[in-house]
Each structure stands twice: as structure tokens, then as C-alpha cells.
């Protein structure tokens, strides 16, 4: 817990410091205060959103103990996209194609890995190092209050392979308040699955010698979690927004059957705060 909290907090501080310094001289708070109000800036103006969140999450995928972990909020949007819905579990992204009802672009995520001392159940398995995931996203609004989103990313570092997710959100807006909720479905390739849920013959032998008998287990790729996420946000105006959120997930398939898994039920809850500001006209 201490390693992930300290390193992730330091990383967030460095990232936001680097972003804030060059932009501070021309940052202008985003408007409007209420959701759904047309943005006053021109289509050529772009806005950056940065923020932080504090989350209570499982110690590792499949754990029955929980830890507090900071998260990052980051996106770049045109003025016309300022009121576009953003879920708490959307990974940092930038839209490169936008028709108003359909958006697609680049997305990234940092996976913090896993320490074997997070649980006695992991003794002998070794650590899973940090991984960087890069890929794309697409989202579609068939109507104003309903969004479908999918992400497909490739991770490299602690594991190599594809990961991603599908989700839908029903959105209710009332002035400066916004509530959204909907289902989630996650999937991963064998690289991710074996890193977090598999047990190699060498790991099995070492774990057994250390008093943690684990059978050899090969985890195949596929859908690994199904659940739902809900969130409530409030827009203060002048670019500031805060929110609370919670989610529930149930492990599926090889993730559920793994000898490393302590609990199929996975919960997450937290708070977020973000700030949106004008970064000027596009330079690309």
C-alpha cells in the first residue's frame, strides 16, 4: 500500500506541476457553471481538465482487503465539448474525431502493479511491475442522456497484452448537478490474466516452500469482470467540479477460478476534484 500511494502521489504532483507552469500565464477558467449551457468560447479554443481523485480499491485484483490510492483526471477538449459527459472511470483521453454524437481518440492508463507483500496469498509469486497502457476509445450518444463507451489498450511493462472495457451510462442533469449510472464489462488478454491470476510452476514451487501452497494455474484471456458504476457530480462554475462515485464488480471466468483470488466481489468508492481551463487555440 505504501509504495503505490507514495509513488503515485509523487507522479501526480510532478505531472500537474509540469502542466501548470507553462500554461499558468494564459489559463482562463472554463465556463459555464451549469451543465448543458453552451460554452461561450469559439470552436477554435481548446480546454484542458486536470484533477485528482482519492479511491478506496482492492489491494490487488481479486483481493478481499482494500487500500487508498490516488488517481489522475486528464482530458483535452474543444469549447463545444465542455459539457460532454465524463465518467469517473474513463481513462485519460483526447478526442481526435468528433461528430457530436460519436467521438473517438487516444487513451492511456498507468497500471500500478502488485506487491507480493500485499497479501499472504501472494507469498512466493513475486511482484507485478508497473505497466503503461496505450490505445484508443470510442463513444456514442444515441440520445442526449445515454452514452456507450469502449476502450481498447495495450499494456507493456509488468505484463504485455491487451486490456479494455465496455460500458453504458444513463445521465440525468439538473442545473449544476449531474447523476449517471450504468453497467460495465472488462476484458483482458492472457498477458494480463497470467500476471495477476496465473501461477507458473516456478511460482508454485516457491510459494509451497514458503508455506503458501498454490497449484500451477494458467489463466486465459477473456471477460474478467462485470459490474456497475454510479456517480454524482457538482459543477461550481469557474472551471471547478467535484464528485463522489462508487462501483461494484464481480470477477468472471479464469479470474474468479484463480487460486490467487480471495473474493469475487470487488468494490471501489471515492471522491474527485477537477479544474478546467482555456489553453488557447489549437497548435496542432
N, C-alpha and C positions, 0 to 999 in steps of 0.2 A: 504494500500500500504506500509506504513512504517514498519508494523510488518513483512510482508513477505520478504521485501527487506533486512531488518536488520538481521533477524534470519537466512535467507537462506545464506546471505553473511558470517555470522559468522560460520555457519555449514560448508560451503565450505572451509573456512580458516583452521578450525580445521582438516577437513578431509585431505586436501592436506599437512598440516604440519605433520600429523601423518604418511602419506605415505612417505614423502620426507626424514624424519630424518633417519629411519633405512636403506633406500636404497641409501642415498647420497654417501656413500663410494664406491659403486660399480656400480653406474649408468653410462651407456655408451650411448651416443646419438644414436638414430636409424638411419640407412641408409636404402634405398638410398634417394637421393634428389628428383628424378623424379618418378612419378607413373609408375608402370609396370616394373621397373627394379628389377631383382632378388635380394633378400636380401643376403648379404654376410655371415651372421652368420649361424651356423648349425641348424638343425631341433630341437636340444635339447634346444636351447636358447629361452627364453620367454621375451616378451616385454610388458611394461605397458604404457598405454596412459592416461594422466590426462590433464584436461583443464577446462576452464571456458567459458561461453557464457553470453552475455547480450541480453535479449529478450524484445521486446515490445509485450505484450499479453493482452487479455481481463482481466478486473478486476476479473471476475469470469465467469464460463461457461454460456454463454447466455448474457453477458454484452454488452453494447454499449459504454462503456468507457474503456480506456486502461491504463496499468501500466508497469513499467520497472521491470523486475525480472531476477536475475542471475540464471544460470543453471550450472550443472556439467557434465563433459565429463570423462568417465572412461571405460577402457576396458583392458583385458589381452589377448595377442595373441602370438602364436608361430612365429618364424622368417619367416616362409614360408607364414604367413598370414598378413605380414606388409602392403602389398598393397591391401588387401581386402577392398572393399568399405565400408564406414561407413556413414550413413545418419545423419544429424543433429538432427533428431527426433528419432533416435534409442536410447532406454534407456540403461543405463549402463549394460553391459552383459559380460559373459565369455563363449566361445565355449567349450563344453565338448565332442563334436563329430564333426569330420570334414573329409569329403572325397575330398575336393577341390571344388566340385560343390554344396555340401549340407553341411550346418552347423546347429548345434542345441546346446542349452545350457541353462544356467540360466540367468535371467534378473531381474532387480529390479528398482523401481522408488519411489520417495517421492512426494506425493501429498500435496501441501501447504495449502489446505483447503480454507475457505472463511470466511470473517468477515461480519457481518450484516451491519456494517457501510460503506461497500464498495459502497453501493447504497441505495437511499431512497426506492427502490423497494424491498429491503431485510429487511426493518424495521419490527421487530417482529418475524423474522424467527430464530434468534439466529445464532451463529457461527457454521461452519463445521470445526472440528478439523483436524489436520494433520493426514495423513494416509500413511502407508507403504505398497507398493505393491510388491509382490514377485511372480515369476513364471518362465515361460520358453519362449524361442523363437526358431524359425526355419527359415532358409532362403535357397533359391535355386537359382542357376545360370544356366538356360537352355542354355545360351550363355554368353560369357565373358562380354557383355555390358548390360545385363539385369538381375536384381535381384528382386526376390519376397521374402517378409519377413512377418512373422506373430508373434505376441506376445500375450500371454495369462497370465494374472496376477491376483492374489487375493489380494484385499486391506483390511486392517483392521486398525481401529483407528477411524477416523471421519466417516467412513462408512465401512460396511462389504459386500463384494461381488466381483464378477468377473468384470474385465475390460480388454480391449485388442484392437488390431487393425491389419489391413491388409494393405499392401502397395506394390507397384511396382516402380522400378526406372530404367529409361534408362540412361546409363552412357557414357559420352564422355570424353576421355582423350587426352591431347596434352602436352607432356613433364611434366612440373611441375603444369599444370593447370588441373582441373577436374570439369566438369559440370554434374549435374544429376537432373532429374525431373521426377515426376510420381504421380499417384493418391493415395489417402488414404481413408480408411474406418474404422471408430471407432465403437465399441460396448461396452455395459455395462449392468450389471445386475440391478435388481430393487434396490439393496442396494445403489449403486452409484447414480442411477437415482433419487431416492426419496430424497437422501441427498442434491442434487444440484437443482433438478427441482420440487420436490414434496412439498405439503403444507398440514400438518396434521390439524385436527380440532382445536387442541390447538394453533398451529401457526396462523391459520386463525382468531381465536377469538382475539388473542393478537395483530396481525397486524391491524385488523379492529379497535380495541380500540385505537391504536396509530395513527390512521388516514391513514393507508395503507391497504385499503380493498382488501383482497385476498381470492378467493374461495378455498375451500378444493380441493386438486388435488393429485391424486395418479399416479405416473409416473412408467410405466412398463419398463422392460428391453428390449433391442434390439439394432439395429443400431441407433446411435445417431448423427453421423456427417460424411459427405462425403466431400472430397476436394482434394487438390493437394499441393505438396511441391517442391520447386526448390532451388538449392544451387550451389555456385561456390567456390571452394577451391584452395589454392595455397600452395605448399609444398616448404618451404625454404631450406630444407636439414637440416642435423644435428638434426633431430627429430622434428623440429618446423613446424606447419601447421596453417594456418588461413583461415577463410571463411566467407562468407555472405550468408544469406538464407532468404527465405520468404515462407509463406504458407497461403492458404485460405481454410476455411471450412464452410460448410452450415449445420445448425442443422436440424435433421430429427425427425420424429415421435413425441413421447411424450416430447422430449427436445424442439422441436420447438413450440408445443402447450402449454407449461407450462406458467402460469401467471407470473412466475419469469423471463422468458426470455424477454429481451429488444430488441435483434437483432439476427436474424438467421444467419447473416453474421459474421464470426469470422476470424480475420486476425492475423498474427504473423510475425515478422521480427526480425533480429538480426545479431550479429557478434559473432565469436568464435575464440579461440586460444587454441591450444593443444601442448603437448610435449610428445614424445615417447622415452623411454629409456630401455636399457637392464637390466633385473633383474636377469640374470643368468639362470642356468639350473633348470628345474622343481624340486620342493621339494615334490610334492605330488604323 
